[in-house]
Amino acid sequence: MMMGNLCDQHSIEFEFKELQPSVGGVRLDIYISGVAELAADPGYQFYVKSIRLDGTTPDKFARPTLFGGRPRKAAITIINKPAKDDTSLEAQIFRWLESAIYDDELALRAWSSEIEAAA
């Protein structure tokens, strides 16, 4: 099935900055940035296929700092759309961010622009 001139497998990367997820109707006072893969969903506009978050991990090979901590190095984590019965922390984080992305005007505009460009 085609959405305009987009095929069912079409996807785009959407970079989000300072996204504020909500939990139980309460907007969290945290700001999250990352990249979401938005994929074509014939029944709707798009769905969030995966979310990439940038962060850090301890650098095991670095020398400890003067304050006793270990330096950290850049790391990336990718969370794929979880199964409906997945109750893991990663699944919950994905769902919080997914909901915020669906409400984000910039994500809606990015997908609409993709559809218009394909027309």
Backbone as CSV, one residue per row, in Angstrom:
resi,resn,N_x,N_y,N_z,CA_x,CA_y,CA_z,C_x,C_y,C_z
1,MET,0.844,-1.183,0.000,0.000,0.000,0.000,0.886,1.241,0.000
2,MET,0.453,2.281,-0.672,1.232,3.510,-0.776,0.526,4.636,-0.031
3,MET,1.299,5.512,0.589,0.785,6.731,1.209,1.237,7.863,0.303
4,GLY,0.360,8.352,-0.562,0.817,9.292,-1.569,1.800,8.532,-2.434
5,ASN,3.039,8.983,-2.509,4.070,8.269,-3.248,5.041,7.555,-2.311
6,LEU,4.705,7.444,-1.026,5.570,6.759,-0.070,5.140,5.305,0.050
7,CYS,6.107,4.397,0.063,5.767,2.993,0.252,5.667,2.692,1.750
8,ASP,5.110,1.538,2.069,4.904,1.142,3.468,6.205,1.081,4.260
9,GLN,7.330,0.821,3.600,8.603,0.678,4.296,9.361,1.999,4.438
10,HIS,8.797,3.090,3.961,9.498,4.375,3.993,9.666,4.863,5.433
11,SER,10.831,5.446,5.716,11.058,6.019,7.043,11.992,7.219,6.921
12,ILE,11.957,8.070,7.936,12.859,9.217,8.003,13.435,9.287,9.409
13,GLU,14.565,9.975,9.529,15.125,10.243,10.846,14.651,11.623,11.281
14,PHE,14.124,11.691,12.494,13.649,12.950,13.061,14.477,13.255,14.303
15,GLU,15.242,14.344,14.245,16.054,14.742,15.391,15.202,15.603,16.316
16,PHE,15.081,15.173,17.561,14.318,15.963,18.522,15.263,16.539,19.567
17,LYS,14.918,17.724,20.028,15.718,18.416,21.041,14.786,18.877,22.151
18,GLU,15.216,18.675,23.357,14.476,19.135,24.531,13.037,18.642,24.549
19,LEU,12.856,17.374,24.237,11.545,16.743,24.296,11.196,16.508,25.759
20,GLN,9.964,16.822,26.147,9.527,16.631,27.528,8.427,15.579,27.573
21,PRO,8.763,14.355,27.987,7.726,13.327,28.084,6.807,13.566,29.279
22,SER,5.626,12.963,29.210,4.660,13.025,30.306,4.433,11.624,30.843
23,VAL,4.205,11.548,32.135,3.888,10.282,32.783,2.625,10.506,33.599
24,GLY,1.579,9.763,33.294,0.326,9.910,34.023,-0.260,11.306,33.922
25,GLY,-0.054,11.961,32.783,-0.582,13.306,32.579,0.274,14.417,33.166
26,VAL,1.396,14.061,33.785,2.295,15.055,34.375,3.526,15.188,33.488
27,ARG,3.769,16.404,32.986,4.956,16.635,32.164,6.188,16.618,33.059
28,LEU,7.159,15.788,32.696,8.387,15.686,33.475,9.264,16.902,33.211
29,ASP,9.919,17.392,34.235,10.802,18.544,34.084,12.203,18.101,33.682
30,ILE,12.255,17.280,32.638,13.519,16.864,32.046,13.428,17.123,30.550
31,TYR,14.565,17.325,29.939,14.621,17.569,28.505,15.497,16.499,27.876
32,ILE,14.956,15.813,26.879,15.669,14.714,26.247,15.846,15.025,24.764
33,SER,17.048,14.770,24.276,17.341,14.958,22.859,17.784,13.628,22.268
34,GLY,17.505,13.433,20.997,17.889,12.201,20.329,17.384,12.187,18.907
35,VAL,17.319,11.001,18.334,16.850,10.823,16.961,15.846,9.677,16.954
36,ALA,14.694,9.932,16.341,13.674,8.892,16.209,13.538,8.513,14.743
37,GLU,13.360,7.235,14.490,13.045,6.790,13.134,11.528,6.745,13.022
38,LEU,10.990,7.604,12.156,9.553,7.650,11.906,9.291,6.844,10.644
39,ALA,8.396,5.874,10.729,8.132,4.982,9.602,6.679,5.098,9.161
40,ALA,6.452,4.834,7.885,5.110,4.911,7.313,4.182,3.906,7.985
41,ASP,2.985,4.366,8.301,1.947,3.508,8.872,0.687,3.746,8.053
42,PRO,0.302,2.791,7.212,-0.826,3.006,6.310,-2.122,3.412,7.005
43,GLY,-2.338,2.981,8.234,-3.566,3.322,8.937,-3.540,4.711,9.555
44,TYR,-2.350,5.271,9.717,-2.189,6.573,10.357,-1.193,7.371,9.537
45,GLN,-0.533,8.353,10.140,0.502,9.078,9.413,1.828,8.329,9.490
46,PHE,2.301,8.103,10.709,3.576,7.429,10.911,3.559,6.760,12.278
47,TYR,4.540,5.909,12.501,4.754,5.370,13.837,6.237,5.497,14.160
48,VAL,6.567,5.476,15.443,7.955,5.577,15.886,8.528,4.164,15.903
49,LYS,9.493,3.917,15.020,10.079,2.584,14.872,11.212,2.353,15.870
50,SER,12.033,3.378,16.081,13.138,3.263,17.034,13.536,4.651,17.510
51,ILE,14.234,4.681,18.630,14.713,5.938,19.204,16.180,5.755,19.572
52,ARG,17.008,6.699,19.120,18.436,6.685,19.448,18.710,7.806,20.443
53,LEU,19.336,7.448,21.551,19.684,8.421,22.578,21.198,8.432,22.763
54,ASP,21.761,9.623,22.830,23.190,9.770,23.074,23.421,9.919,24.570
55,GLY,24.471,9.315,25.059,24.806,9.412,26.474,26.277,9.117,26.679
56,THR,26.621,8.657,27.869,28.005,8.315,28.180,28.052,7.037,29.009
57,THR,29.205,6.398,28.991,29.475,5.239,29.844,30.842,5.448,30.486
58,PRO,31.098,4.789,31.610,32.428,4.918,32.216,33.499,4.393,31.259
59,ASP,34.610,5.088,31.202,35.739,4.663,30.375,36.662,3.828,31.253
60,LYS,36.604,2.506,31.121,37.363,1.592,31.980,38.873,1.743,31.825
61,PHE,39.305,2.230,30.673,40.737,2.301,30.404,41.341,3.666,30.714
62,ALA,40.520,4.634,31.063,41.032,5.969,31.383,41.511,6.011,32.829
63,ARG,42.439,6.882,33.084,42.942,7.049,34.449,41.899,7.781,35.284
64,PRO,41.782,7.430,36.561,40.827,8.142,37.426,41.150,9.636,37.485
65,THR,40.120,10.435,37.686,40.313,11.876,37.804,40.855,12.204,39.190
66,LEU,41.206,13.452,39.401,41.707,13.889,40.709,40.680,13.673,41.813
67,PHE,39.418,13.645,41.456,38.350,13.503,42.447,37.918,12.055,42.634
68,GLY,38.644,11.111,42.025,38.378,9.698,42.236,37.427,9.059,41.240
69,GLY,36.758,9.848,40.434,35.844,9.273,39.445,36.576,8.879,38.179
70,ARG,35.926,8.125,37.367,36.491,7.748,36.073,35.896,8.640,34.993
71,PRO,36.721,9.045,34.046,36.177,9.802,32.909,35.143,8.958,32.170
72,ARG,34.279,9.629,31.464,33.233,8.943,30.713,33.477,9.158,29.226
73,LYS,32.985,8.231,28.423,33.114,8.358,26.976,31.724,8.321,26.348
74,ALA,31.626,8.921,25.185,30.341,8.994,24.487,29.843,7.592,24.144
75,ALA,28.534,7.416,24.233,27.903,6.139,23.905,26.520,6.406,23.327
76,ILE,26.032,5.472,22.558,24.711,5.583,21.937,23.904,4.355,22.324
77,THR,22.635,4.563,22.622,21.737,3.426,22.826,20.567,3.578,21.862
78,ILE,20.155,2.475,21.287,19.004,2.466,20.380,17.936,1.585,21.004
79,ILE,16.746,2.159,21.153,15.615,1.417,21.712,14.618,1.199,20.580
80,ASN,14.384,-0.050,20.227,13.408,-0.377,19.186,12.012,-0.453,19.784
81,LYS,11.011,-0.269,18.933,9.621,-0.333,19.392,9.404,-1.661,20.117
82,PRO,8.989,-1.600,21.382,8.829,-2.838,22.154,7.520,-3.558,21.840
83,ALA,7.481,-4.826,22.189,6.240,-5.597,22.091,5.240,-5.035,23.100
84,LYS,3.963,-5.226,22.837,2.921,-4.666,23.709,3.012,-5.166,25.142
85,ASP,3.482,-6.395,25.339,3.544,-6.954,26.692,4.894,-6.728,27.379
86,ASP,5.791,-5.977,26.749,7.110,-5.696,27.324,6.966,-4.645,28.421
87,THR,7.361,-4.983,29.645,7.252,-4.056,30.776,8.619,-3.594,31.279
88,SER,9.658,-3.801,30.475,11.005,-3.410,30.885,11.128,-1.889,30.978
89,LEU,12.170,-1.437,31.650,12.433,-0.003,31.759,12.622,0.619,30.378
90,GLU,13.361,-0.068,29.500,13.578,0.447,28.149,12.256,0.624,27.411
91,ALA,11.339,-0.326,27.582,10.027,-0.232,26.930,9.246,0.966,27.456
92,GLN,9.302,1.199,28.762,8.604,2.348,29.341,9.194,3.658,28.836
93,ILE,10.515,3.741,28.799,11.166,4.956,28.289,10.760,5.182,26.837
94,PHE,10.772,4.113,26.031,10.365,4.236,24.633,8.944,4.789,24.543
95,ARG,8.032,4.233,25.322,6.627,4.663,25.255,6.451,6.112,25.693
96,TRP,7.191,6.549,26.714,7.105,7.952,27.147,7.569,8.876,26.028
97,LEU,8.709,8.529,25.421,9.241,9.367,24.347,8.367,9.281,23.097
98,GLU,7.879,8.099,22.789,7.002,7.909,21.633,5.769,8.809,21.746
99,SER,5.161,8.829,22.909,3.977,9.660,23.132,4.304,11.142,22.941
100,ALA,5.451,11.570,23.461,5.859,12.971,23.313,6.144,13.306,21.849
101,ILE,6.710,12.362,21.098,6.987,12.593,19.678,5.680,12.730,18.902
102,TYR,4.683,11.890,19.214,3.391,11.993,18.532,2.734,13.353,18.782
103,ASP,3.011,13.958,19.932,2.441,15.268,20.261,3.305,16.431,19.777
104,ASP,4.486,16.142,19.264,5.437,17.184,18.868,5.092,17.729,17.477
105,GLU,4.812,19.017,17.411,4.470,19.657,16.134,5.600,19.526,15.110
106,LEU,6.847,19.570,15.571,7.975,19.455,14.641,8.017,18.076,13.981
107,ALA,7.679,17.034,14.725,7.645,15.685,14.152,6.533,15.588,13.113
108,LEU,5.375,16.144,13.438,4.257,16.121,12.488,4.612,16.880,11.216
109,ARG,5.270,18.034,11.376,5.678,18.822,10.204,6.732,18.089,9.377
110,ALA,7.684,17.443,10.049,8.735,16.710,9.328,8.120,15.604,8.480
111,TRP,7.156,14.880,9.040,6.522,13.796,8.286,5.666,14.360,7.151
112,SER,4.929,15.432,7.425,4.103,16.060,6.383,4.969,16.561,5.232
113,SER,6.119,17.145,5.554,7.041,17.621,4.515,7.539,16.464,3.661
114,GLU,7.791,15.328,4.291,8.251,14.144,3.560,7.175,13.668,2.588
115,ILE,5.931,13.679,3.027,4.821,13.258,2.162,4.669,14.231,0.994
116,GLU,4.754,15.540,1.281,4.631,16.548,0.224,5.767,16.432,-0.787
117,ALA,6.980,16.179,-0.309,8.131,16.057,-1.211,7.998,14.834,-2.119
118,ALA,7.342,13.796,-1.621,7.176,12.574,-2.411,6.034,12.689,-3.419
119,ALA,5.158,13.668,-3.209,3.983,13.809,-4.093,4.364,14.341,-5.458
